[in-house]
Amino acid sequence: MSTSLASVDWEALRAAAREVSARAYAPYSNYPVGVAGLVDDGRIVVGCNVENAAYGVGLCAECGMVSSLHAGGGGRLIAVACVDGDGETLMPCGRCRQLLWENGGPDCLLDTPAGIQPMTAVLPQAFGVENLLR
């Protein structure tokens, strides 16, 4: 599936990401993050980071969003916006890019500090299910 840039309400996605970033649990880093994704059925799913005193078990905002995606019935992500606590656009970490690839695929669009890009540009030569089917 290919999503056109014009078919996505990027301002609505950014606003949803900003809103959920205010609910992040970030007492250690003081760096709240919010993310919003447009699902192929029109829903918007959101997530925020949730830190933990045992740093390694903290959850990135994208983890929460993907969990919300599946808890709400599944589907495919077609567009994603991620912001910090000031509402500035963020590039997801490598682990989270892999999550986005798994749940949105190569055509999923990502709002990045450099502009809107497909997942193929932000995770080139990605490892996916097709690698497991060989």
C-alpha positions as CSV (number, residue, x, y, z in Angstrom):
1,M,0.0,0.0,0.0
2,S,1.3,3.4,-0.8
3,T,0.2,6.5,1.1
4,S,0.3,9.9,-0.4
5,L,1.7,12.7,1.5
6,A,-1.4,14.8,0.9
7,S,-3.8,12.1,2.3
8,V,-2.3,12.4,5.8
9,D,-3.4,15.1,8.2
10,W,0.1,15.7,9.6
11,E,-1.0,18.5,11.9
12,A,-3.6,16.1,13.6
13,L,-0.9,13.5,14.1
14,R,1.6,16.0,15.5
15,A,-1.1,17.4,17.8
16,A,-2.0,13.9,19.1
17,A,1.7,13.2,19.7
18,R,2.1,16.5,21.6
19,E,-0.9,15.8,23.7
20,V,0.2,12.3,24.7
21,S,3.8,13.5,25.4
22,A,2.3,15.4,28.4
23,R,1.3,12.0,29.9
24,A,4.8,10.5,29.6
25,Y,6.4,9.1,32.7
26,A,9.9,10.5,32.5
27,P,11.1,11.2,36.0
28,Y,14.7,10.2,35.4
29,S,15.5,11.8,32.0
30,N,12.9,14.6,32.2
31,Y,12.6,13.9,28.4
32,P,9.0,13.2,27.6
33,V,8.2,11.8,24.2
34,G,4.9,11.3,22.4
35,V,4.1,9.5,19.2
36,A,1.0,9.2,17.1
37,G,0.3,6.9,14.2
38,L,-2.3,6.8,11.5
39,V,-3.7,3.3,11.0
40,D,-4.9,2.0,7.6
41,D,-8.5,1.9,9.0
42,G,-8.4,5.7,9.9
43,R,-7.7,5.3,13.6
44,I,-5.0,7.3,15.3
45,V,-3.0,5.3,17.9
46,V,-0.7,7.0,20.4
47,G,2.1,6.2,22.9
48,C,4.4,7.9,25.3
49,N,7.6,6.9,26.9
50,V,7.5,5.2,30.3
51,E,10.8,5.2,32.2
52,N,11.8,2.8,35.0
53,A,14.4,3.0,37.8
54,A,16.0,0.0,36.1
55,Y,16.8,2.0,33.0
56,G,17.0,-0.9,30.6
57,V,13.3,-1.8,31.1
58,G,12.0,1.6,30.2
59,L,9.6,1.8,27.2
60,C,10.0,4.0,24.2
61,A,6.8,5.9,23.1
62,E,6.7,3.8,19.9
63,C,6.5,0.6,22.0
64,G,3.4,2.0,23.6
65,M,1.9,3.0,20.3
66,V,2.5,-0.4,18.7
67,S,0.9,-2.0,21.8
68,S,-2.1,0.3,21.4
69,L,-2.3,-0.6,17.7
70,H,-2.6,-4.3,18.5
71,A,-4.8,-3.9,21.6
72,G,-7.2,-1.9,19.5
73,G,-7.6,-4.5,16.8
74,G,-4.4,-4.4,14.8
75,G,-3.9,-3.0,11.3
76,R,-1.0,-1.3,9.6
77,L,0.6,2.0,10.4
78,I,0.6,4.3,7.4
79,A,2.0,7.5,8.9
80,V,3.8,8.3,12.2
81,A,4.8,11.5,14.0
82,C,7.1,11.6,17.1
83,V,7.7,14.6,19.2
84,D,9.6,15.6,22.4
85,G,8.1,17.4,25.3
86,D,8.4,20.8,23.6
87,G,6.5,19.5,20.5
88,E,9.6,19.3,18.3
89,T,9.8,16.5,15.8
90,L,12.1,13.6,16.8
91,M,13.7,10.8,14.8
92,P,12.9,7.5,16.5
93,C,15.8,5.4,17.7
94,G,17.0,2.4,15.7
95,R,15.0,-0.1,17.8
96,C,11.9,1.9,17.3
97,R,12.4,2.2,13.5
98,Q,12.5,-1.5,13.4
99,L,9.1,-1.6,15.3
100,L,7.7,0.9,12.8
101,W,9.0,-1.2,9.9
102,E,7.4,-4.4,11.3
103,N,4.0,-2.6,11.8
104,G,4.0,-0.3,8.9
105,G,6.3,-1.6,6.3
106,P,8.4,0.1,3.7
107,D,5.7,2.6,2.6
108,C,4.9,3.9,6.1
109,L,5.6,7.6,6.2
110,L,7.6,9.1,9.1
111,D,7.7,12.8,10.0
112,T,11.4,13.5,10.6
113,P,13.4,16.6,11.5
114,A,14.5,16.5,7.8
115,G,10.9,16.2,6.5
116,I,8.5,13.4,5.8
117,Q,10.2,10.3,4.6
118,P,9.2,6.7,3.8
119,M,10.6,3.9,6.1
120,T,12.9,2.8,3.3
121,A,14.8,6.1,3.7
122,V,15.0,5.9,7.5
123,L,15.7,2.2,7.8
124,P,17.4,1.2,4.5
125,Q,18.0,-2.5,3.9
126,A,15.7,-3.3,6.8
127,F,15.4,-6.8,8.2
128,G,11.8,-8.0,7.9
129,V,9.6,-11.1,7.9
130,E,10.7,-11.9,4.3
131,N,14.2,-12.6,5.7
132,L,12.8,-15.2,7.9
133,L,10.9,-16.9,5.1
134,R,14.0,-17.7,3.0
